[in-house]
Amino acid sequence: MDNNDQNKVFDFNKKPKQTKKNIDIDWKKYRKAGIISFLLIFLLIIALLNVFIVKEGEYRVIRQFGEVVNIIEEPGLHAKIPFVQSVTTLPKYQMTYDVSEAEINTMDKKRIIIDNYAVWRITEPINMISNAGTMVNAESRMEEYIYSVVRSELGRLNYDEIINDENSSRGSLNDRVTERVNELLEQEQFGIEVVDVRMKQTNLPEANEESVYTRMISERQSTAQEYLSMGDANKNRIEANTDREVRELLAKANAEADVIRAEGEAEAARIYNEAFSKDPEFYELFRTLESYKTTVNDETMIILPSDSPYASLLQGITE
């Protein structure tokens, strides 16, 4: 192969040279596509970050530069203005709050420790945010009102009326406390509602526990003895009524038996009279033999004349 042929082969395998103008056009095209993709991704991220979902049982609070501009209650998909608005959440469902224990005085000047809990919910989020600020502040004010009302209501009751289940007024007390607390919250426009206030337990100061427990035991024993006495009285009354009914039944049965017995004896006498009237001599003999049953026994001594028919019969003389 000569030099010309080798040059031809080398030229065939060698790539064609690109000009600087073509390279610049390709980079501009790629850069433009990259910028567009970046902008699309950025816009998508911004859209996703500013779209939110409102669930059941929650309020969504829309704030713009710190000010509340909207409250969304209905569930669904919503959007906010990017970089301008922010979203916070408040619960819409009922919540339970454990009220701190407190020591109060009853009407008869006794000390008692009460432990309550409250079921509450947010009804007006704007008022709650404006007047209470946060849920913690709202619960704190609610607790103050509950303590004040409970102390006032229990201060009208005696100690025994609170701790004694039979004489307790706690059922209506819970309703009165709930109603009064809601009135106070409504006056202050805190935007919350107390659904129910309940007393979990009542405790005694340690200094009073022993004497109170002793008195409670004595009262329970007295009540138990009263129940036992009532039971014994009922038992005696039931037994007396049963005995009287038994005696009445027996007397009635004996009377009916006497009547039946008399009727039977009368019927037997009639039958005897009819039978004996047919043969008077046999009847006389029968009556004589019947008399022997009552007059003659192992110790009986009979003295009869020899010509007595009775003696003749005993001697076997029949003629």
PAGUMAR-53960 format. One record per residue (C-alpha): residue in one letter; x, y, z; residue number from 1. Coordinates in nm, 3 decimals. Layout:
BEGIN
ATOM	type	east	north	up	seq
ATOM	A	X	Y	Z	NUM
...
END
This chain:
BEGIN
ATOM	type	east	north	up	seq
ATOM	M	0.000	0.000	0.000	1
ATOM	D	0.143	0.335	-0.100	2
ATOM	N	0.138	0.659	0.093	3
ATOM	N	-0.172	0.790	-0.082	4
ATOM	D	-0.376	0.487	0.023	5
ATOM	Q	-0.262	0.521	0.385	6
ATOM	N	-0.364	0.887	0.390	7
ATOM	K	-0.707	0.796	0.258	8
ATOM	V	-0.758	0.537	0.536	9
ATOM	F	-0.647	0.783	0.802	10
ATOM	D	-0.883	1.048	0.674	11
ATOM	F	-1.174	0.801	0.678	12
ATOM	N	-1.134	0.707	1.049	13
ATOM	K	-1.074	1.063	1.168	14
ATOM	K	-1.386	1.243	1.315	15
ATOM	P	-1.497	1.559	1.152	16
ATOM	K	-1.403	1.874	1.332	17
ATOM	Q	-1.685	2.083	1.495	18
ATOM	T	-1.675	2.452	1.471	19
ATOM	K	-1.691	2.683	1.776	20
ATOM	K	-2.024	2.823	1.657	21
ATOM	N	-2.193	2.480	1.665	22
ATOM	I	-2.063	2.412	2.019	23
ATOM	D	-2.204	2.743	2.149	24
ATOM	I	-2.546	2.669	1.998	25
ATOM	D	-2.563	2.325	2.172	26
ATOM	W	-2.468	2.467	2.515	27
ATOM	K	-2.728	2.744	2.487	28
ATOM	K	-2.996	2.488	2.403	29
ATOM	Y	-2.907	2.268	2.705	30
ATOM	R	-2.884	2.564	2.939	31
ATOM	K	-3.224	2.691	2.835	32
ATOM	A	-3.383	2.349	2.889	33
ATOM	G	-3.216	2.323	3.232	34
ATOM	I	-3.339	2.665	3.338	35
ATOM	I	-3.694	2.582	3.230	36
ATOM	S	-3.683	2.250	3.418	37
ATOM	F	-3.547	2.419	3.729	38
ATOM	L	-3.820	2.683	3.717	39
ATOM	L	-4.089	2.419	3.674	40
ATOM	I	-3.957	2.217	3.967	41
ATOM	F	-3.927	2.532	4.178	42
ATOM	L	-4.281	2.638	4.097	43
ATOM	L	-4.406	2.286	4.173	44
ATOM	I	-4.232	2.287	4.511	45
ATOM	I	-4.372	2.632	4.589	46
ATOM	A	-4.721	2.513	4.496	47
ATOM	L	-4.692	2.201	4.708	48
ATOM	L	-4.561	2.396	5.006	49
ATOM	N	-4.853	2.637	4.989	50
ATOM	V	-5.130	2.382	4.944	51
ATOM	F	-5.268	2.228	5.260	52
ATOM	I	-5.543	1.987	5.361	53
ATOM	V	-5.808	2.063	5.623	54
ATOM	K	-5.906	1.742	5.807	55
ATOM	E	-6.213	1.654	6.007	56
ATOM	G	-6.191	1.773	6.366	57
ATOM	E	-5.959	2.071	6.311	58
ATOM	Y	-5.958	2.441	6.235	59
ATOM	R	-5.700	2.592	5.998	60
ATOM	V	-5.596	2.945	6.093	61
ATOM	I	-5.462	3.159	5.805	62
ATOM	R	-5.231	3.440	5.920	63
ATOM	Q	-5.092	3.719	5.706	64
ATOM	F	-4.798	3.904	5.858	65
ATOM	G	-4.907	3.768	6.198	66
ATOM	E	-5.270	3.879	6.169	67
ATOM	V	-5.553	3.626	6.142	68
ATOM	V	-5.723	3.676	5.805	69
ATOM	N	-5.929	3.358	5.771	70
ATOM	I	-6.049	3.051	5.961	71
ATOM	I	-6.118	2.741	5.753	72
ATOM	E	-6.353	2.485	5.911	73
ATOM	E	-6.471	2.275	5.616	74
ATOM	P	-6.253	1.974	5.528	75
ATOM	G	-6.083	1.978	5.190	76
ATOM	L	-5.788	2.104	4.987	77
ATOM	H	-5.695	2.474	5.019	78
ATOM	A	-5.408	2.706	4.927	79
ATOM	K	-5.236	3.007	5.078	80
ATOM	I	-5.034	3.294	4.937	81
ATOM	P	-4.665	3.196	4.925	82
ATOM	F	-4.421	3.377	5.156	83
ATOM	V	-4.702	3.601	5.285	84
ATOM	Q	-4.944	3.376	5.465	85
ATOM	S	-4.887	3.100	5.723	86
ATOM	V	-5.117	2.823	5.848	87
ATOM	T	-5.164	2.692	6.202	88
ATOM	T	-5.399	2.428	6.338	89
ATOM	L	-5.647	2.429	6.626	90
ATOM	P	-5.843	2.121	6.741	91
ATOM	K	-6.213	2.116	6.669	92
ATOM	Y	-6.293	1.802	6.870	93
ATOM	Q	-6.366	1.780	7.242	94
ATOM	M	-6.067	1.774	7.477	95
ATOM	T	-6.020	1.670	7.839	96
ATOM	Y	-5.845	1.891	8.090	97
ATOM	D	-5.739	1.767	8.433	98
ATOM	V	-5.805	2.046	8.681	99
ATOM	S	-5.550	2.081	8.960	100
ATOM	E	-5.650	1.962	9.308	101
ATOM	A	-5.773	2.236	9.542	102
ATOM	E	-5.862	2.258	9.910	103
ATOM	I	-6.190	2.429	10.000	104
ATOM	N	-6.415	2.492	10.302	105
ATOM	T	-6.765	2.347	10.329	106
ATOM	M	-7.060	2.530	10.481	107
ATOM	D	-6.999	2.362	10.819	108
ATOM	K	-6.634	2.481	10.814	109
ATOM	K	-6.476	2.148	10.718	110
ATOM	R	-6.172	2.123	10.491	111
ATOM	I	-6.191	1.905	10.181	112
ATOM	I	-5.965	1.844	9.881	113
ATOM	I	-6.142	1.816	9.546	114
ATOM	D	-6.014	1.681	9.215	115
ATOM	N	-6.207	1.772	8.898	116
ATOM	Y	-6.174	1.730	8.525	117
ATOM	A	-6.340	1.923	8.243	118
ATOM	V	-6.441	1.834	7.888	119
ATOM	W	-6.417	2.141	7.661	120
ATOM	R	-6.386	2.252	7.300	121
ATOM	I	-6.311	2.556	7.087	122
ATOM	T	-6.624	2.713	6.940	123
ATOM	E	-6.493	3.046	6.807	124
ATOM	P	-6.125	3.029	6.708	125
ATOM	I	-6.095	3.401	6.634	126
ATOM	N	-6.216	3.501	6.983	127
ATOM	M	-5.995	3.236	7.140	128
ATOM	I	-5.687	3.370	6.959	129
ATOM	S	-5.777	3.734	7.018	130
ATOM	N	-5.862	3.712	7.390	131
ATOM	A	-5.678	3.402	7.515	132
ATOM	G	-5.389	3.391	7.270	133
ATOM	T	-5.307	3.023	7.306	134
ATOM	M	-5.476	2.704	7.416	135
ATOM	V	-5.260	2.698	7.728	136
ATOM	N	-5.388	3.040	7.830	137
ATOM	A	-5.747	2.936	7.754	138
ATOM	E	-5.712	2.626	7.974	139
ATOM	S	-5.556	2.835	8.250	140
ATOM	R	-5.847	3.080	8.255	141
ATOM	M	-6.097	2.796	8.236	142
ATOM	E	-5.932	2.630	8.536	143
ATOM	E	-5.955	2.954	8.736	144
ATOM	Y	-6.327	2.980	8.667	145
ATOM	I	-6.388	2.613	8.752	146
ATOM	Y	-6.207	2.646	9.083	147
ATOM	S	-6.395	2.965	9.171	148
ATOM	V	-6.738	2.820	9.088	149
ATOM	V	-6.673	2.484	9.257	150
ATOM	R	-6.550	2.656	9.571	151
ATOM	S	-6.861	2.874	9.576	152
ATOM	E	-7.101	2.584	9.516	153
ATOM	L	-6.943	2.342	9.764	154
ATOM	G	-6.929	2.621	10.018	155
ATOM	R	-7.309	2.602	10.028	156
ATOM	L	-7.311	2.231	10.118	157
ATOM	N	-7.234	2.054	10.443	158
ATOM	Y	-6.948	1.811	10.464	159
ATOM	D	-7.176	1.507	10.498	160
ATOM	E	-7.377	1.606	10.191	161
ATOM	I	-7.061	1.595	9.980	162
ATOM	I	-6.898	1.272	10.099	163
ATOM	N	-7.214	1.072	10.170	164
ATOM	D	-7.330	0.904	9.850	165
ATOM	E	-7.690	0.874	9.970	166
ATOM	N	-7.725	1.244	10.053	167
ATOM	S	-7.482	1.378	9.791	168
ATOM	S	-7.583	1.671	9.570	169
ATOM	R	-7.289	1.625	9.333	170
ATOM	G	-7.509	1.521	9.041	171
ATOM	S	-7.685	1.858	9.015	172
ATOM	L	-7.365	2.032	9.130	173
ATOM	N	-7.181	1.928	8.812	174
ATOM	D	-7.456	2.079	8.596	175
ATOM	R	-7.459	2.403	8.793	176
ATOM	V	-7.080	2.436	8.775	177
ATOM	T	-7.079	2.370	8.399	178
ATOM	E	-7.349	2.629	8.336	179
ATOM	R	-7.185	2.895	8.554	180
ATOM	V	-6.837	2.846	8.403	181
ATOM	N	-6.978	2.883	8.051	182
ATOM	E	-7.147	3.207	8.155	183
ATOM	L	-6.812	3.347	8.273	184
ATOM	L	-6.632	3.232	7.958	185
ATOM	E	-6.903	3.388	7.743	186
ATOM	Q	-6.869	3.720	7.925	187
ATOM	E	-6.495	3.728	7.854	188
ATOM	Q	-6.550	3.602	7.495	189
ATOM	F	-6.275	3.342	7.509	190
ATOM	G	-6.434	3.143	7.226	191
ATOM	I	-6.437	2.813	7.418	192
ATOM	E	-6.716	2.607	7.573	193
ATOM	V	-6.709	2.370	7.869	194
ATOM	V	-6.912	2.061	7.780	195
ATOM	D	-6.900	1.905	8.125	196
ATOM	V	-6.729	1.939	8.461	197
ATOM	R	-6.702	1.628	8.679	198
ATOM	M	-6.567	1.562	9.024	199
ATOM	K	-6.328	1.266	9.009	200
ATOM	Q	-6.278	1.227	9.382	201
ATOM	T	-6.289	1.404	9.715	202
ATOM	N	-6.005	1.363	9.959	203
ATOM	L	-5.956	1.476	10.314	204
ATOM	P	-5.667	1.660	10.472	205
ATOM	E	-5.448	1.417	10.662	206
ATOM	A	-5.535	1.579	10.995	207
ATOM	N	-5.905	1.502	10.949	208
ATOM	E	-5.893	1.161	10.784	209
ATOM	E	-5.886	0.943	11.096	210
ATOM	S	-6.178	1.109	11.274	211
ATOM	V	-6.385	1.121	10.957	212
ATOM	Y	-6.319	0.758	10.873	213
ATOM	T	-6.414	0.656	11.229	214
ATOM	R	-6.740	0.844	11.203	215
ATOM	M	-6.810	0.699	10.859	216
ATOM	I	-6.754	0.346	10.994	217
ATOM	S	-6.990	0.418	11.283	218
ATOM	E	-7.254	0.550	11.045	219
ATOM	R	-7.219	0.248	10.819	220
ATOM	Q	-7.248	0.011	11.115	221
ATOM	S	-7.558	0.195	11.235	222
ATOM	T	-7.708	0.172	10.889	223
ATOM	A	-7.623	-0.199	10.869	224
ATOM	Q	-7.786	-0.260	11.210	225
ATOM	E	-8.094	-0.073	11.093	226
ATOM	Y	-8.114	-0.295	10.785	227
ATOM	L	-8.074	-0.606	11.005	228
ATOM	S	-8.352	-0.488	11.236	229
ATOM	M	-8.578	-0.423	10.941	230
ATOM	G	-8.495	-0.769	10.808	231
ATOM	D	-8.576	-0.934	11.142	232
ATOM	A	-8.903	-0.743	11.163	233
ATOM	N	-8.999	-0.851	10.814	234
ATOM	K	-8.902	-1.207	10.899	235
ATOM	N	-9.119	-1.211	11.214	236
ATOM	R	-9.411	-1.058	11.027	237
ATOM	I	-9.384	-1.315	10.748	238
ATOM	E	-9.359	-1.603	10.998	239
ATOM	A	-9.661	-1.475	11.194	240
ATOM	N	-9.866	-1.443	10.877	241
ATOM	T	-9.761	-1.791	10.768	242
ATOM	D	-9.849	-1.942	11.107	243
ATOM	R	-10.188	-1.770	11.101	244
ATOM	E	-10.259	-1.898	10.752	245
ATOM	V	-10.155	-2.251	10.856	246
ATOM	R	-10.385	-2.240	11.160	247
ATOM	E	-10.672	-2.115	10.948	248
ATOM	L	-10.615	-2.390	10.691	249
ATOM	L	-10.593	-2.658	10.962	250
ATOM	A	-10.908	-2.531	11.137	251
ATOM	K	-11.095	-2.527	10.809	252
ATOM	A	-10.972	-2.878	10.725	253
ATOM	N	-11.065	-3.012	11.072	254
ATOM	A	-11.410	-2.858	11.044	255
ATOM	E	-11.462	-3.016	10.705	256
ATOM	A	-11.331	-3.348	10.843	257
ATOM	D	-11.576	-3.330	11.138	258
ATOM	V	-11.863	-3.267	10.900	259
ATOM	I	-11.758	-3.558	10.679	260
ATOM	R	-11.704	-3.780	10.986	261
ATOM	A	-12.047	-3.691	11.128	262
ATOM	E	-12.212	-3.759	10.797	263
ATOM	G	-12.032	-4.094	10.779	264
ATOM	E	-12.135	-4.190	11.131	265
ATOM	A	-12.492	-4.091	11.060	266
ATOM	E	-12.489	-4.299	10.745	267
ATOM	A	-12.335	-4.593	10.935	268
ATOM	A	-12.600	-4.565	11.210	269
ATOM	R	-12.872	-4.565	10.948	270
ATOM	I	-12.728	-4.874	10.785	271
ATOM	Y	-12.694	-5.045	11.127	272
ATOM	N	-13.056	-4.960	11.214	273
ATOM	E	-13.180	-5.095	10.885	274
ATOM	A	-12.977	-5.415	10.929	275
ATOM	F	-13.057	-5.473	11.296	276
ATOM	S	-13.426	-5.395	11.255	277
ATOM	K	-13.458	-5.700	11.029	278
ATOM	D	-13.348	-5.941	11.317	279
ATOM	P	-13.392	-5.794	11.670	280
ATOM	E	-13.264	-6.108	11.841	281
ATOM	F	-12.939	-6.095	11.645	282
ATOM	Y	-12.908	-5.731	11.731	283
ATOM	E	-12.952	-5.812	12.099	284
ATOM	L	-12.683	-6.081	12.073	285
ATOM	F	-12.452	-5.841	11.891	286
ATOM	R	-12.496	-5.575	12.155	287
ATOM	T	-12.424	-5.830	12.426	288
ATOM	L	-12.106	-5.945	12.260	289
ATOM	E	-11.999	-5.585	12.205	290
ATOM	S	-12.045	-5.517	12.574	291
ATOM	Y	-11.807	-5.801	12.657	292
ATOM	K	-11.526	-5.605	12.486	293
ATOM	T	-11.549	-5.332	12.745	294
ATOM	T	-11.652	-5.529	13.055	295
ATOM	V	-11.436	-5.840	13.037	296
ATOM	N	-11.056	-5.844	13.050	297
ATOM	D	-10.775	-6.043	13.217	298
ATOM	E	-10.856	-5.910	13.565	299
ATOM	T	-11.237	-5.927	13.545	300
ATOM	M	-11.417	-6.147	13.805	301
ATOM	I	-11.777	-6.232	13.717	302
ATOM	I	-12.022	-6.391	13.963	303
ATOM	L	-12.329	-6.524	13.792	304
ATOM	P	-12.616	-6.744	13.913	305
ATOM	S	-12.611	-7.090	13.772	306
ATOM	D	-12.939	-7.043	13.594	307
ATOM	S	-12.820	-6.725	13.414	308
ATOM	P	-12.828	-6.747	13.035	309
ATOM	Y	-12.486	-6.578	13.033	310
ATOM	A	-12.346	-6.856	13.258	311
ATOM	S	-12.506	-7.118	13.042	312
ATOM	L	-12.340	-6.977	12.736	313
ATOM	L	-12.004	-6.970	12.913	314
ATOM	Q	-12.050	-7.331	13.020	315
ATOM	G	-12.137	-7.435	12.666	316
ATOM	I	-12.503	-7.514	12.743	317
ATOM	T	-12.709	-7.397	12.449	318
ATOM	E	-13.047	-7.554	12.533	319
END
